[in-house]
Amino acid sequence: MVNLIEDWDILEEYAGEKLGFYQLLATDGMFEIRVQTGRVGFKREFENGNDPLLNKILDFCRRHRYIRVSQKLRDEEFFK
């Protein structure tokens, strides 16, 4: 279970040196970013891929070497 928070600055402060994951989804011109560290998560949609907050979040994830998640799969479906 992930506890979602609405304020990016709080997650950024909470993260410290914790490991994390992020996912960037693009659908119909909309961008959605999802970030998780520990049991805390943040997600938000953006209408513009050049939004300053979106770029700040992506920069944070790259600097902290968060792992980018491309998709998800159930454990029992991973190996065939």
PDB file of N, CA, C and O in Angstrom:
ATOM      1  N   MET A   1       0.841  -1.179   0.000  1.00  0.00           N
ATOM      2  CA  MET A   1       0.000   0.000   0.000  1.00  0.00           C
ATOM      3  C   MET A   1       0.883   1.238   0.000  1.00  0.00           C
ATOM      4  O   MET A   1       1.910   1.282   0.677  1.00  0.00           O
ATOM      5  N   VAL A   2       0.478   2.234  -0.757  1.00  0.00           N
ATOM      6  CA  VAL A   2       1.211   3.493  -0.854  1.00  0.00           C
ATOM      7  C   VAL A   2       0.321   4.608  -0.320  1.00  0.00           C
ATOM      8  O   VAL A   2      -0.845   4.711  -0.700  1.00  0.00           O
ATOM      9  N   ASN A   3       0.863   5.432   0.548  1.00  0.00           N
ATOM     10  CA  ASN A   3       0.145   6.598   1.061  1.00  0.00           C
ATOM     11  C   ASN A   3       0.441   7.770   0.143  1.00  0.00           C
ATOM     12  O   ASN A   3       1.584   8.218   0.049  1.00  0.00           O
ATOM     13  N   LEU A   4      -0.594   8.273  -0.540  1.00  0.00           N
ATOM     14  CA  LEU A   4      -0.408   9.389  -1.466  1.00  0.00           C
ATOM     15  C   LEU A   4      -0.454  10.718  -0.728  1.00  0.00           C
ATOM     16  O   LEU A   4      -1.277  10.933   0.161  1.00  0.00           O
ATOM     17  N   ILE A   5       0.455  11.601  -1.126  1.00  0.00           N
ATOM     18  CA  ILE A   5       0.445  12.959  -0.589  1.00  0.00           C
ATOM     19  C   ILE A   5       0.264  13.922  -1.750  1.00  0.00           C
ATOM     20  O   ILE A   5       0.576  13.581  -2.891  1.00  0.00           O
ATOM     21  N   GLU A   6      -0.230  15.106  -1.477  1.00  0.00           N
ATOM     22  CA  GLU A   6      -0.550  16.062  -2.528  1.00  0.00           C
ATOM     23  C   GLU A   6       0.538  17.102  -2.761  1.00  0.00           C
ATOM     24  O   GLU A   6       0.553  17.749  -3.808  1.00  0.00           O
ATOM     25  N   ASP A   7       1.433  17.272  -1.821  1.00  0.00           N
ATOM     26  CA  ASP A   7       2.436  18.333  -1.897  1.00  0.00           C
ATOM     27  C   ASP A   7       3.805  17.738  -2.236  1.00  0.00           C
ATOM     28  O   ASP A   7       4.394  17.020  -1.428  1.00  0.00           O
ATOM     29  N   TRP A   8       4.301  18.041  -3.424  1.00  0.00           N
ATOM     30  CA  TRP A   8       5.592  17.500  -3.862  1.00  0.00           C
ATOM     31  C   TRP A   8       6.716  17.858  -2.893  1.00  0.00           C
ATOM     32  O   TRP A   8       7.569  17.016  -2.610  1.00  0.00           O
ATOM     33  N   ASP A   9       6.735  19.078  -2.383  1.00  0.00           N
ATOM     34  CA  ASP A   9       7.821  19.517  -1.505  1.00  0.00           C
ATOM     35  C   ASP A   9       7.943  18.634  -0.263  1.00  0.00           C
ATOM     36  O   ASP A   9       9.044  18.416   0.242  1.00  0.00           O
ATOM     37  N   ILE A  10       6.818  18.132   0.224  1.00  0.00           N
ATOM     38  CA  ILE A  10       6.852  17.252   1.394  1.00  0.00           C
ATOM     39  C   ILE A  10       7.526  15.934   1.036  1.00  0.00           C
ATOM     40  O   ILE A  10       8.353  15.438   1.800  1.00  0.00           O
ATOM     41  N   LEU A  11       7.184  15.360  -0.117  1.00  0.00           N
ATOM     42  CA  LEU A  11       7.833  14.114  -0.509  1.00  0.00           C
ATOM     43  C   LEU A  11       9.321  14.337  -0.727  1.00  0.00           C
ATOM     44  O   LEU A  11      10.142  13.518  -0.317  1.00  0.00           O
ATOM     45  N   GLU A  12       9.664  15.431  -1.365  1.00  0.00           N
ATOM     46  CA  GLU A  12      11.068  15.743  -1.621  1.00  0.00           C
ATOM     47  C   GLU A  12      11.858  15.818  -0.307  1.00  0.00           C
ATOM     48  O   GLU A  12      12.978  15.316  -0.220  1.00  0.00           O
ATOM     49  N   GLU A  13      11.271  16.440   0.696  1.00  0.00           N
ATOM     50  CA  GLU A  13      11.926  16.548   2.004  1.00  0.00           C
ATOM     51  C   GLU A  13      11.972  15.192   2.711  1.00  0.00           C
ATOM     52  O   GLU A  13      12.982  14.839   3.320  1.00  0.00           O
ATOM     53  N   TYR A  14      10.894  14.450   2.630  1.00  0.00           N
ATOM     54  CA  TYR A  14      10.805  13.135   3.281  1.00  0.00           C
ATOM     55  C   TYR A  14      11.806  12.148   2.683  1.00  0.00           C
ATOM     56  O   TYR A  14      12.363  11.320   3.405  1.00  0.00           O
ATOM     57  N   ALA A  15      12.035  12.227   1.389  1.00  0.00           N
ATOM     58  CA  ALA A  15      12.843  11.238   0.679  1.00  0.00           C
ATOM     59  C   ALA A  15      14.256  11.133   1.228  1.00  0.00           C
ATOM     60  O   ALA A  15      14.775  10.026   1.369  1.00  0.00           O
ATOM     61  N   GLY A  16      14.881  12.240   1.535  1.00  0.00           N
ATOM     62  CA  GLY A  16      16.255  12.202   2.018  1.00  0.00           C
ATOM     63  C   GLY A  16      17.120  11.380   1.084  1.00  0.00           C
ATOM     64  O   GLY A  16      17.211  11.686  -0.105  1.00  0.00           O
ATOM     65  N   GLU A  17      17.757  10.340   1.603  1.00  0.00           N
ATOM     66  CA  GLU A  17      18.606   9.464   0.787  1.00  0.00           C
ATOM     67  C   GLU A  17      17.936   8.118   0.503  1.00  0.00           C
ATOM     68  O   GLU A  17      18.602   7.169   0.090  1.00  0.00           O
ATOM     69  N   LYS A  18      16.628   8.036   0.722  1.00  0.00           N
ATOM     70  CA  LYS A  18      15.913   6.795   0.466  1.00  0.00           C
ATOM     71  C   LYS A  18      15.909   6.479  -1.036  1.00  0.00           C
ATOM     72  O   LYS A  18      15.948   7.381  -1.873  1.00  0.00           O
ATOM     73  N   LEU A  19      15.864   5.206  -1.350  1.00  0.00           N
ATOM     74  CA  LEU A  19      15.724   4.786  -2.733  1.00  0.00           C
ATOM     75  C   LEU A  19      14.285   5.000  -3.173  1.00  0.00           C
ATOM     76  O   LEU A  19      13.373   5.044  -2.348  1.00  0.00           O
ATOM     77  N   GLY A  20      14.090   5.132  -4.471  1.00  0.00           N
ATOM     78  CA  GLY A  20      12.734   5.353  -4.949  1.00  0.00           C
ATOM     79  C   GLY A  20      12.544   4.912  -6.382  1.00  0.00           C
ATOM     80  O   GLY A  20      13.485   4.506  -7.063  1.00  0.00           O
ATOM     81  N   PHE A  21      11.308   5.003  -6.817  1.00  0.00           N
ATOM     82  CA  PHE A  21      10.902   4.647  -8.171  1.00  0.00           C
ATOM     83  C   PHE A  21      10.050   5.766  -8.736  1.00  0.00           C
ATOM     84  O   PHE A  21       9.409   6.510  -7.995  1.00  0.00           O
ATOM     85  N   TYR A  22      10.050   5.879 -10.068  1.00  0.00           N
ATOM     86  CA  TYR A  22       9.150   6.837 -10.701  1.00  0.00           C
ATOM     87  C   TYR A  22       8.675   6.301 -12.031  1.00  0.00           C
ATOM     88  O   TYR A  22       9.312   5.439 -12.636  1.00  0.00           O
ATOM     89  N   GLN A  23       7.552   6.821 -12.476  1.00  0.00           N
ATOM     90  CA  GLN A  23       6.978   6.429 -13.752  1.00  0.00           C
ATOM     91  C   GLN A  23       6.396   7.674 -14.400  1.00  0.00           C
ATOM     92  O   GLN A  23       5.718   8.470 -13.751  1.00  0.00           O
ATOM     93  N   LEU A  24       6.669   7.828 -15.684  1.00  0.00           N
ATOM     94  CA  LEU A  24       6.119   8.938 -16.458  1.00  0.00           C
ATOM     95  C   LEU A  24       5.225   8.344 -17.533  1.00  0.00           C
ATOM     96  O   LEU A  24       5.682   7.573 -18.377  1.00  0.00           O
ATOM     97  N   LEU A  25       3.951   8.705 -17.498  1.00  0.00           N
ATOM     98  CA  LEU A  25       2.978   8.205 -18.460  1.00  0.00           C
ATOM     99  C   LEU A  25       2.502   9.358 -19.328  1.00  0.00           C
ATOM    100  O   LEU A  25       2.264  10.461 -18.835  1.00  0.00           O
ATOM    101  N   ALA A  26       2.366   9.100 -20.620  1.00  0.00           N
ATOM    102  CA  ALA A  26       1.874  10.120 -21.548  1.00  0.00           C
ATOM    103  C   ALA A  26       0.689   9.538 -22.313  1.00  0.00           C
ATOM    104  O   ALA A  26       0.811   8.508 -22.975  1.00  0.00           O
ATOM    105  N   THR A  27      -0.465  10.212 -22.215  1.00  0.00           N
ATOM    106  CA  THR A  27      -1.675   9.759 -22.885  1.00  0.00           C
ATOM    107  C   THR A  27      -2.461  10.965 -23.381  1.00  0.00           C
ATOM    108  O   THR A  27      -2.773  11.877 -22.615  1.00  0.00           O
ATOM    109  N   ASP A  28      -2.774  10.957 -24.658  1.00  0.00           N
ATOM    110  CA  ASP A  28      -3.595  12.024 -25.258  1.00  0.00           C
ATOM    111  C   ASP A  28      -3.083  13.419 -24.919  1.00  0.00           C
ATOM    112  O   ASP A  28      -3.879  14.305 -24.610  1.00  0.00           O
ATOM    113  N   GLY A  29      -1.780  13.629 -24.972  1.00  0.00           N
ATOM    114  CA  GLY A  29      -1.205  14.939 -24.712  1.00  0.00           C
ATOM    115  C   GLY A  29      -1.083  15.293 -23.240  1.00  0.00           C
ATOM    116  O   GLY A  29      -0.573  16.362 -22.905  1.00  0.00           O
ATOM    117  N   MET A  30      -1.541  14.417 -22.357  1.00  0.00           N
ATOM    118  CA  MET A  30      -1.419  14.631 -20.916  1.00  0.00           C
ATOM    119  C   MET A  30      -0.231  13.827 -20.401  1.00  0.00           C
ATOM    120  O   MET A  30       0.095  12.769 -20.940  1.00  0.00           O
ATOM    121  N   PHE A  31       0.404  14.332 -19.365  1.00  0.00           N
ATOM    122  CA  PHE A  31       1.528  13.656 -18.747  1.00  0.00           C
ATOM    123  C   PHE A  31       1.189  13.394 -17.288  1.00  0.00           C
ATOM    124  O   PHE A  31       0.690  14.273 -16.585  1.00  0.00           O
ATOM    125  N   GLU A  32       1.463  12.182 -16.846  1.00  0.00           N
ATOM    126  CA  GLU A  32       1.250  11.853 -15.439  1.00  0.00           C
ATOM    127  C   GLU A  32       2.557  11.332 -14.866  1.00  0.00           C
ATOM    128  O   GLU A  32       3.183  10.438 -15.435  1.00  0.00           O
ATOM    129  N   ILE A  33       2.966  11.898 -13.735  1.00  0.00           N
ATOM    130  CA  ILE A  33       4.176  11.457 -13.044  1.00  0.00           C
ATOM    131  C   ILE A  33       3.748  10.765 -11.761  1.00  0.00           C
ATOM    132  O   ILE A  33       2.865  11.236 -11.044  1.00  0.00           O
ATOM    133  N   ARG A  34       4.392   9.636 -11.488  1.00  0.00           N
ATOM    134  CA  ARG A  34       4.166   8.907 -10.238  1.00  0.00           C
ATOM    135  C   ARG A  34       5.524   8.658  -9.605  1.00  0.00           C
ATOM    136  O   ARG A  34       6.443   8.176 -10.266  1.00  0.00           O
ATOM    137  N   VAL A  35       5.651   8.982  -8.337  1.00  0.00           N
ATOM    138  CA  VAL A  35       6.917   8.826  -7.619  1.00  0.00           C
ATOM    139  C   VAL A  35       6.622   8.119  -6.302  1.00  0.00           C
ATOM    140  O   VAL A  35       5.660   8.454  -5.610  1.00  0.00           O
ATOM    141  N   GLN A  36       7.459   7.137  -5.958  1.00  0.00           N
ATOM    142  CA  GLN A  36       7.288   6.420  -4.700  1.00  0.00           C
ATOM    143  C   GLN A  36       8.625   6.262  -4.014  1.00  0.00           C
ATOM    144  O   GLN A  36       9.616   5.898  -4.646  1.00  0.00           O
ATOM    145  N   THR A  37       8.657   6.534  -2.728  1.00  0.00           N
ATOM    146  CA  THR A  37       9.808   6.252  -1.884  1.00  0.00           C
ATOM    147  C   THR A  37       9.262   5.701  -0.573  1.00  0.00           C
ATOM    148  O   THR A  37       8.452   6.345   0.093  1.00  0.00           O
ATOM    149  N   GLY A  38       9.708   4.518  -0.215  1.00  0.00           N
ATOM    150  CA  GLY A  38       9.125   3.865   0.943  1.00  0.00           C
ATOM    151  C   GLY A  38       7.657   3.613   0.699  1.00  0.00           C
ATOM    152  O   GLY A  38       7.276   3.103  -0.355  1.00  0.00           O
ATOM    153  N   ARG A  39       6.834   3.965   1.661  1.00  0.00           N
ATOM    154  CA  ARG A  39       5.391   3.775   1.519  1.00  0.00           C
ATOM    155  C   ARG A  39       4.669   5.076   1.189  1.00  0.00           C
ATOM    156  O   ARG A  39       3.445   5.155   1.292  1.00  0.00           O
ATOM    157  N   VAL A  40       5.427   6.092   0.791  1.00  0.00           N
ATOM    158  CA  VAL A  40       4.848   7.390   0.453  1.00  0.00           C
ATOM    159  C   VAL A  40       4.942   7.593  -1.054  1.00  0.00           C
ATOM    160  O   VAL A  40       5.970   7.310  -1.669  1.00  0.00           O
ATOM    161  N   GLY A  41       3.863   8.083  -1.634  1.00  0.00           N
ATOM    162  CA  GLY A  41       3.845   8.306  -3.075  1.00  0.00           C
ATOM    163  C   GLY A  41       3.235   9.641  -3.431  1.00  0.00           C
ATOM    164  O   GLY A  41       2.529  10.266  -2.639  1.00  0.00           O
ATOM    165  N   PHE A  42       3.531  10.060  -4.653  1.00  0.00           N
ATOM    166  CA  PHE A  42       3.023  11.319  -5.199  1.00  0.00           C
ATOM    167  C   PHE A  42       2.639  11.058  -6.639  1.00  0.00           C
ATOM    168  O   PHE A  42       3.379  10.392  -7.363  1.00  0.00           O
ATOM    169  N   LYS A  43       1.500  11.567  -7.069  1.00  0.00           N
ATOM    170  CA  LYS A  43       1.156  11.490  -8.482  1.00  0.00           C
ATOM    171  C   LYS A  43       0.367  12.731  -8.880  1.00  0.00           C
ATOM    172  O   LYS A  43      -0.426  13.269  -8.108  1.00  0.00           O
ATOM    173  N   ARG A  44       0.609  13.159 -10.098  1.00  0.00           N
ATOM    174  CA  ARG A  44      -0.076  14.352 -10.604  1.00  0.00           C
ATOM    175  C   ARG A  44      -0.072  14.332 -12.125  1.00  0.00           C
ATOM    176  O   ARG A  44       0.862  13.830 -12.751  1.00  0.00           O
ATOM    177  N   GLU A  45      -1.127  14.886 -12.708  1.00  0.00           N
ATOM    178  CA  GLU A  45      -1.227  15.024 -14.154  1.00  0.00           C
ATOM    179  C   GLU A  45      -0.852  16.443 -14.553  1.00  0.00           C
ATOM    180  O   GLU A  45      -1.115  17.405 -13.830  1.00  0.00           O
ATOM    181  N   PHE A  46      -0.233  16.547 -15.719  1.00  0.00           N
ATOM    182  CA  PHE A  46       0.164  17.835 -16.266  1.00  0.00           C
ATOM    183  C   PHE A  46      -0.314  17.923 -17.716  1.00  0.00           C
ATOM    184  O   PHE A  46      -0.264  16.937 -18.452  1.00  0.00           O
ATOM    185  N   GLU A  47      -0.770  19.084 -18.115  1.00  0.00           N
ATOM    186  CA  GLU A  47      -1.225  19.289 -19.484  1.00  0.00           C
ATOM    187  C   GLU A  47      -0.067  19.573 -20.429  1.00  0.00           C
ATOM    188  O   GLU A  47      -0.203  19.456 -21.647  1.00  0.00           O
ATOM    189  N   ASN A  48       1.073  19.948 -19.857  1.00  0.00           N
ATOM    190  CA  ASN A  48       2.211  20.370 -20.665  1.00  0.00           C
ATOM    191  C   ASN A  48       3.459  19.627 -20.201  1.00  0.00           C
ATOM    192  O   ASN A  48       3.762  19.599 -19.008  1.00  0.00           O
ATOM    193  N   GLY A  49       4.177  19.029 -21.139  1.00  0.00           N
ATOM    194  CA  GLY A  49       5.401  18.316 -20.808  1.00  0.00           C
ATOM    195  C   GLY A  49       6.525  19.231 -20.364  1.00  0.00           C
ATOM    196  O   GLY A  49       7.542  18.754 -19.862  1.00  0.00           O
ATOM    197  N   ASN A  50       6.365  20.525 -20.536  1.00  0.00           N
ATOM    198  CA  ASN A  50       7.385  21.496 -20.124  1.00  0.00           C
ATOM    199  C   ASN A  50       6.998  22.212 -18.833  1.00  0.00           C
ATOM    200  O   ASN A  50       7.574  23.250 -18.508  1.00  0.00           O
ATOM    201  N   ASP A  51       6.051  21.684 -18.111  1.00  0.00           N
ATOM    202  CA  ASP A  51       5.617  22.303 -16.860  1.00  0.00           C
ATOM    203  C   ASP A  51       6.804  22.360 -15.891  1.00  0.00           C
ATOM    204  O   ASP A  51       7.507  21.364 -15.722  1.00  0.00           O
ATOM    205  N   PRO A  52       7.031  23.504 -15.260  1.00  0.00           N
ATOM    206  CA  PRO A  52       8.174  23.641 -14.344  1.00  0.00           C
ATOM    207  C   PRO A  52       8.174  22.625 -13.198  1.00  0.00           C
ATOM    208  O   PRO A  52       9.232  22.113 -12.835  1.00  0.00           O
ATOM    209  N   LEU A  53       7.005  22.327 -12.627  1.00  0.00           N
ATOM    210  CA  LEU A  53       6.961  21.358 -11.531  1.00  0.00           C
ATOM    211  C   LEU A  53       7.293  19.949 -12.040  1.00  0.00           C
ATOM    212  O   LEU A  53       8.018  19.205 -11.379  1.00  0.00           O
ATOM    213  N   LEU A  54       6.767  19.588 -13.203  1.00  0.00           N
ATOM    214  CA  LEU A  54       7.077  18.281 -13.781  1.00  0.00           C
ATOM    215  C   LEU A  54       8.576  18.144 -14.011  1.00  0.00           C
ATOM    216  O   LEU A  54       9.165  17.113 -13.684  1.00  0.00           O
ATOM    217  N   ASN A  55       9.186  19.163 -14.562  1.00  0.00           N
ATOM    218  CA  ASN A  55      10.637  19.121 -14.803  1.00  0.00           C
ATOM    219  C   ASN A  55      11.431  19.085 -13.499  1.00  0.00           C
ATOM    220  O   ASN A  55      12.477  18.439 -13.430  1.00  0.00           O
ATOM    221  N   LYS A  56      10.945  19.772 -12.466  1.00  0.00           N
ATOM    222  CA  LYS A  56      11.604  19.741 -11.155  1.00  0.00           C
ATOM    223  C   LYS A  56      11.563  18.327 -10.585  1.00  0.00           C
ATOM    224  O   LYS A  56      12.558  17.840 -10.050  1.00  0.00           O
ATOM    225  N   ILE A  57      10.418  17.673 -10.701  1.00  0.00           N
ATOM    226  CA  ILE A  57      10.260  16.312 -10.183  1.00  0.00           C
ATOM    227  C   ILE A  57      11.159  15.344 -10.941  1.00  0.00           C
ATOM    228  O   ILE A  57      11.839  14.522 -10.326  1.00  0.00           O
ATOM    229  N   LEU A  58      11.170  15.430 -12.268  1.00  0.00           N
ATOM    230  CA  LEU A  58      12.020  14.546 -13.066  1.00  0.00           C
ATOM    231  C   LEU A  58      13.491  14.764 -12.745  1.00  0.00           C
ATOM    232  O   LEU A  58      14.254  13.803 -12.649  1.00  0.00           O
ATOM    233  N   ASP A  59      13.890  16.003 -12.579  1.00  0.00           N
ATOM    234  CA  ASP A  59      15.274  16.305 -12.223  1.00  0.00           C
ATOM    235  C   ASP A  59      15.631  15.688 -10.877  1.00  0.00           C
ATOM    236  O   ASP A  59      16.703  15.105 -10.719  1.00  0.00           O
ATOM    237  N   PHE A  60      14.728  15.818  -9.909  1.00  0.00           N
ATOM    238  CA  PHE A  60      14.945  15.230  -8.587  1.00  0.00           C
ATOM    239  C   PHE A  60      15.135  13.714  -8.706  1.00  0.00           C
ATOM    240  O   PHE A  60      16.066  13.156  -8.125  1.00  0.00           O
ATOM    241  N   CYS A  61      14.260  13.057  -9.453  1.00  0.00           N
ATOM    242  CA  CYS A  61      14.334  11.598  -9.603  1.00  0.00           C
ATOM    243  C   CYS A  61      15.647  11.176 -10.249  1.00  0.00           C
ATOM    244  O   CYS A  61      16.244  10.180  -9.838  1.00  0.00           O
ATOM    245  N   ARG A  62      16.097  11.905 -11.237  1.00  0.00           N
ATOM    246  CA  ARG A  62      17.359  11.562 -11.912  1.00  0.00           C
ATOM    247  C   ARG A  62      18.556  11.802 -11.003  1.00  0.00           C
ATOM    248  O   ARG A  62      19.465  10.973 -10.945  1.00  0.00           O
ATOM    249  N   ARG A  63      18.566  12.921 -10.297  1.00  0.00           N
ATOM    250  CA  ARG A  63      19.681  13.230  -9.389  1.00  0.00           C
ATOM    251  C   ARG A  63      19.796  12.226  -8.253  1.00  0.00           C
ATOM    252  O   ARG A  63      20.900  11.899  -7.818  1.00  0.00           O
ATOM    253  N   HIS A  64      18.659  11.736  -7.774  1.00  0.00           N
ATOM    254  CA  HIS A  64      18.655  10.780  -6.669  1.00  0.00           C
ATOM    255  C   HIS A  64      18.688   9.337  -7.161  1.00  0.00           C
ATOM    256  O   HIS A  64      18.540   8.397  -6.380  1.00  0.00           O
ATOM    257  N   ARG A  65      18.883   9.179  -8.456  1.00  0.00           N
ATOM    258  CA  ARG A  65      19.017   7.853  -9.079  1.00  0.00           C
ATOM    259  C   ARG A  65      17.829   6.955  -8.800  1.00  0.00           C
ATOM    260  O   ARG A  65      17.981   5.755  -8.572  1.00  0.00           O
ATOM    261  N   TYR A  66      16.635   7.551  -8.821  1.00  0.00           N
ATOM    262  CA  TYR A  66      15.429   6.747  -8.700  1.00  0.00           C
ATOM    263  C   TYR A  66      15.316   5.872  -9.939  1.00  0.00           C
ATOM    264  O   TYR A  66      15.750   6.256 -11.025  1.00  0.00           O
ATOM    265  N   ILE A  67      14.739   4.712  -9.771  1.00  0.00           N
ATOM    266  CA  ILE A  67      14.598   3.767 -10.874  1.00  0.00           C
ATOM    267  C   ILE A  67      13.314   4.073 -11.628  1.00  0.00           C
ATOM    268  O   ILE A  67      12.242   4.183 -11.034  1.00  0.00           O
ATOM    269  N   ARG A  68      13.436   4.209 -12.949  1.00  0.00           N
ATOM    270  CA  ARG A  68      12.265   4.481 -13.776  1.00  0.00           C
ATOM    271  C   ARG A  68      11.551   3.171 -14.079  1.00  0.00           C
ATOM    272  O   ARG A  68      12.161   2.224 -14.575  1.00  0.00           O
ATOM    273  N   VAL A  69      10.271   3.120 -13.782  1.00  0.00           N
ATOM    274  CA  VAL A  69       9.435   1.942 -14.015  1.00  0.00           C
ATOM    275  C   VAL A  69       8.728   2.128 -15.353  1.00  0.00           C
ATOM    276  O   VAL A  69       8.069   3.143 -15.582  1.00  0.00           O
ATOM    277  N   SER A  70       8.872   1.133 -16.239  1.00  0.00           N
ATOM    278  CA  SER A  70       8.232   1.259 -17.545  1.00  0.00           C
ATOM    279  C   SER A  70       6.827   0.663 -17.568  1.00  0.00           C
ATOM    280  O   SER A  70       5.943   1.182 -18.249  1.00  0.00           O
ATOM    281  N   GLN A  71       6.619  -0.426 -16.825  1.00  0.00           N
ATOM    282  CA  GLN A  71       5.300  -1.032 -16.727  1.00  0.00           C
ATOM    283  C   GLN A  71       5.263  -1.950 -15.520  1.00  0.00           C
ATOM    284  O   GLN A  71       6.284  -2.171 -14.869  1.00  0.00           O
ATOM    285  N   LYS A  72       4.101  -2.479 -15.223  1.00  0.00           N
ATOM    286  CA  LYS A  72       4.006  -3.399 -14.098  1.00  0.00           C
ATOM    287  C   LYS A  72       3.429  -4.722 -14.577  1.00  0.00           C
ATOM    288  O   LYS A  72       2.714  -4.792 -15.576  1.00  0.00           O
ATOM    289  N   LEU A  73       3.764  -5.771 -13.830  1.00  0.00           N
ATOM    290  CA  LEU A  73       3.370  -7.116 -14.176  1.00  0.00           C
ATOM    291  C   LEU A  73       3.170  -7.905 -12.888  1.00  0.00           C
ATOM    292  O   LEU A  73       3.924  -7.725 -11.931  1.00  0.00           O
ATOM    293  N   ARG A  74       2.192  -8.752 -12.851  1.00  0.00           N
ATOM    294  CA  ARG A  74       1.978  -9.601 -11.682  1.00  0.00           C
ATOM    295  C   ARG A  74       3.130 -10.583 -11.561  1.00  0.00           C
ATOM    296  O   ARG A  74       3.681 -11.031 -12.567  1.00  0.00           O
ATOM    297  N   ASP A  75       3.495 -10.919 -10.326  1.00  0.00           N
ATOM    298  CA  ASP A  75       4.614 -11.840 -10.072  1.00  0.00           C
ATOM    299  C   ASP A  75       4.456 -13.140 -10.862  1.00  0.00           C
ATOM    300  O   ASP A  75       5.399 -13.600 -11.506  1.00  0.00           O
ATOM    301  N   GLU A  76       3.266 -13.723 -10.810  1.00  0.00           N
ATOM    302  CA  GLU A  76       3.063 -15.019 -11.456  1.00  0.00           C
ATOM    303  C   GLU A  76       3.105 -14.946 -12.990  1.00  0.00           C
ATOM    304  O   GLU A  76       3.159 -15.984 -13.649  1.00  0.00           O
ATOM    305  N   GLU A  77       3.083 -13.750 -13.560  1.00  0.00           N
ATOM    306  CA  GLU A  77       3.154 -13.589 -15.013  1.00  0.00           C
ATOM    307  C   GLU A  77       4.543 -13.194 -15.490  1.00  0.00           C
ATOM    308  O   GLU A  77       4.788 -13.134 -16.695  1.00  0.00           O
ATOM    309  N   PHE A  78       5.459 -12.922 -14.558  1.00  0.00           N
ATOM    310  CA  PHE A  78       6.778 -12.451 -14.965  1.00  0.00           C
ATOM    311  C   PHE A  78       7.569 -13.517 -15.720  1.00  0.00           C
ATOM    312  O   PHE A  78       8.042 -13.264 -16.828  1.00  0.00           O
ATOM    313  N   PHE A  79       7.715 -14.694 -15.137  1.00  0.00           N
ATOM    314  CA  PHE A  79       8.391 -15.790 -15.814  1.00  0.00           C
ATOM    315  C   PHE A  79       7.353 -16.710 -16.418  1.00  0.00           C
ATOM    316  O   PHE A  79       6.365 -17.056 -15.769  1.00  0.00           O
ATOM    317  N   LYS A  80       7.573 -17.105 -17.650  1.00  0.00           N
ATOM    318  CA  LYS A  80       6.605 -17.988 -18.333  1.00  0.00           C
ATOM    319  C   LYS A  80       7.199 -19.336 -18.550  1.00  0.00           C
ATOM    320  O   LYS A  80       6.544 -20.217 -19.107  1.00  0.00           O
TER     321      LYS A  80
END
